[in-house]
Amino acid sequence: MAKERDLDVVVFGATGFTGGLVAQYLASQPGPLRWALAGRDANKLSKVRAGLSCAGSPPELVIADTADSQALAQMAARTRVVLTTVGPYVRYGEPLVKACAEAGTHYVDLTGEPPFVARMRERYHATALASGAKILHCCGFDSIPHDLGAYFTVQTLAGRLSESERSTTPIAVEGVVRAGGTFSGGTWHSVLEMMSTLRDTQKPERVGSTGRDTRRARSLPQKIRYDKELGLWLVPMPTVDPLVVLHSARTLPVYGPDFRYGHYLGLKHLTQVVGLTLGVGAVFALAQLPATRALLEKIKQPGEGPDEETRSKGWFRVTFTGRAGSHTARCEVRGGDPGYGDTAKMISESALSLAFDGDRLPSEGGVVTTAAALGNVLIDRLQRVGISFREV
């Protein structure tokens, strides 16, 4: 970072549902934090700030809009980290990524939109690398439990391999997701946006962030199947998560010379598999047509979200099975409400790590994954706030 900033973290989109939860989480932090709430409506920002119970200093207010490049540049220049919850990112996110990459300001978001992630890496990785910025996408339930969980599993396996095995043995990991919770209007609109552009995600990324070597990272063959050990039906999940895991594998040598990953949703009953397949197929088809997509968008409006009681019942569990030669490891990441409560923790702790843990973080920069940029430092932070990583 080129010079000292007068703010540590700016929360952009603080008047939205998830942005408000992030503001509450940061307000609860006991240590010194110089921070701000940012958005386009001063009155709404003031109401959010008035509703906070701050353990430390109350946040400043910063007026900025995604359509105002000058305001975004000024905001980025003031802070160490910008945390943004303003989506759909493929529609609104690029100007802020550009401002942060050019200013040498670290950036974290909650996108789950593969086209946006790929486009930002192509356009701003070199700029961010030169300025010293770390641009981190997918810092919520998409994709921190999966990216860091796979990383944790690979490290567990690597600890059992000899030095020669580490350089020659292929590693394969399967992640199986189970979760209970609900979603907000903003998430629903982002899902529809992603589905309408899903064809853009079919081109696989072949190059890691450095291009230093010829290590391979690819997807495992996947199909719907029953896993007797887990007692679950496994349904392939074509989300952003496996793309993030594979990018980490292309970046970090610990994943070995040849890494493969499979990503699944775990369901108890075959009827759930059938219902999910039909439901997702119907929404995908309707999202392709402007008229029917407009009807889908009316189901939930941005800013709407589950109440505290509903969020308190949310949970997630991601089980990873890793294999390397004759060695096997099964690891697990567990937490609470995946969409909101723990997502607010994940993105906030990512931002705090970038703001305060710089001397302990890996050196990887530019547009990079959480495993590559934050690694075990972020795992330790998440463990302290109730998101567990363990071998089972």
Secondary structure, 3 states (H helix, E strand, C coil): CCCCCCEEEEEECCCCHHHHHHHHHHHCCCCCCCEEEEECCHHHHHHHHHCCCCCCCCCEEEECCCCCHHHHHHHHHHEEEEEECCCCHHHHCHHHHHHHHHHCCEEEECCCCHHHHHHHHHHHHHHHHHHCCEEECCCECCEHHHHHHHHHHHHHHHCCCCHHHHHHCCEEEEEEEEEECCCCHHHHHHHHHHHHCHHHHHCCCCCCCCCCCCCEEEECCCCCEEECCCCEEEEECCCCHHHHHHHHHHHCHHHCCEEEEEEEEEECCHHHHHHHHHHHHHHHHHHCCHHHHHHHHCCCCCCCCCCHHHHHCCEEEEEEEEEECCEEEEEEEEECCCCCHHHHHHHHHHHHHHHHCHHHCCCCCEECCHHHHCHHHHHHHHHHCCCEEEEC
